[in-house]
């Protein structure tokens, strides 16, 4: 059957696997010695058992939770399900002389396409600015960690203990971002990027956070610094040759558009020009320049997409 026929069941299976993987990370059973495996195989039931056995039992680098067959990955790609895979699959021999490639999931575009994990939305730690601040920035003060908070579900402490669980870290950052805890989300992303510098979702979310901070800044000079930080993050993505997709281009274009709108508001309220604290004059030329940069991003994406 054509992979399009499996679109809904593949998407539903991956969505469920995503929820389970996060809940497992937060459970009392997770440890360095015990890990969860979820095998995904698409096709007729009579042929799937032999693949599932291999998928859930094969040893893979860093014990990734979600693994799948070649054909399942093809269903994901053709149906445009937003995942990231390992660069190279592992080849395994199964009985009957058949060889299969095993792919594993390394990340999700969770900030845009995947539902929140309900348990994390109710978690006291992520709902308390005071606790968040102490956990993220109270260096050398372990009074909180030794207190009552350790008796409650605590995704942040779990992530600190198992920093290789990038998917959990990204879900924490997503929850904080949508709750407007922007600087807290940046701190979680910093930890993720220290371990995985080429994480496109983490760096793209940083761009989104920077322009959100910029649009709320009390002055243009402060806003400009955060717009510049967004540009710097995009430059890092280019310099590290990180493979970009349409979601990166759209999010970075939003940053440019937010900058253009910010300048437009300033010059509209100041008779067509605005002088910054540094003595730089802004006018409609600056707006048009940013709009042209957005257009260039679109051309850049189309040129890569058509290759």
Secondary structure, DSSP 8 states (H G I E B T S, - for coil): --GGGGHHHHHHHHHHHHHHHHHHHHSTT--SS----EEE--S-GGGTHHHHHHHHHS--GGG-SEEE-HHHHHHHHHTT--EEE-SS-EEEEETTTEEEEEEEEEEE-TTTTS---HHHHS-HHHH-HHHHHHHHH-TT--TTTTSGGGGS--HHHHHHHTTT-HHHHHHHHHHHHHTT-HHHHHHHHHHHHHH-TT-HHHHHHHHHHHHHHHHT-SSHHHHHHHHHHHHHHHHHHHHTT----HHHHHHHHHHHHHHHHHHHHHHHTTTT-EE-TTS-EE-HHHHHHHHHHHHHHHHHHHHHHT-
